[in-house]
Amino acid sequence: MRVLWYNNTDETHAKQSIELDHLNLAPAVKTEVSNLIQSLLTQSTNELKLLEAKNQALTLELGHLRRIRYGVKSKHCHSRS
């Protein structure tokens, strides 16, 4: 039995797998382990999406606050560097 998941980052799309056959487990246990792994991966993916959204919101807010404090010219200087 093979458990597959996809690791999606900005530029990398890696396909990874776990082989459960060599563990000498009962079929019911293999299925349970597979379901548990899939559940944990789904949960961590959802948490990652939430953190990425929060990071993006904070980045946008920081840009807004910098424009308020330093004016629009500061944005042009930082984007050229």
C-alpha positions in Angstrom: 0.0 0.0 0.0 1.3 3.4 -0.9 0.3 6.7 0.5 0.8 9.6 -1.8 0.8 13.4 -1.1 1.9 16.5 -3.0 4.2 19.1 -1.5 3.3 22.4 -3.2 5.7 25.2 -2.6 6.2 28.4 -4.7 8.3 26.8 -7.4 8.6 23.1 -6.4 5.9 20.5 -6.9 7.3 17.3 -5.3 5.4 14.0 -5.4 6.3 11.9 -2.4 5.2 8.5 -1.2 5.4 6.2 1.8 5.5 2.4 1.3 3.6 0.6 4.0 3.9 -2.9 2.6 7.4 -3.5 4.1 6.1 -2.9 7.6 4.4 -6.3 7.9 1.1 -4.9 9.3 -2.3 -6.3 9.1 -4.4 -4.9 6.2 -6.8 -3.1 8.6 -3.9 -1.5 10.4 -2.3 -0.4 7.1 -5.6 1.2 6.1 -5.9 2.9 9.4 -2.3 4.2 9.2 -2.9 5.4 5.7 -6.1 7.2 6.7 -4.3 8.8 9.6 -1.4 10.0 7.5 -3.8 11.4 4.9 -5.7 13.2 7.7 -2.6 14.7 9.2 -1.4 15.9 5.8 -4.7 17.5 5.0 -4.7 19.2 8.4 -1.1 20.5 7.9 -1.9 21.7 4.4 -4.9 23.7 5.7 -2.8 25.2 8.4 -0.2 26.2 5.9 -2.7 27.9 3.7 -4.0 29.8 6.7 -0.5 30.9 7.6 0.2 31.9 4.0 -2.9 34.0 3.9 -2.1 35.7 7.2 1.5 36.4 6.0 0.1 38.0 2.8 -2.3 40.1 4.8 0.4 41.3 7.1 2.7 42.1 4.1 0.0 44.2 2.5 -0.7 46.0 5.8 3.0 46.7 6.3 3.2 48.2 2.8 0.2 50.4 3.5 1.7 51.6 6.8 5.1 52.3 5.1 3.3 54.4 2.4 1.5 56.3 5.2 4.8 57.0 7.1 7.3 57.5 4.2 5.1 58.4 1.3 4.7 56.9 -2.1 8.4 57.6 -3.2 9.7 55.1 -0.6 7.9 52.3 -2.4 9.7 53.1 -5.7 13.1 53.1 -4.0 12.6 49.7 -2.3 11.3 48.1 -5.5 14.4 49.0 -7.5 16.8 47.6 -4.9 
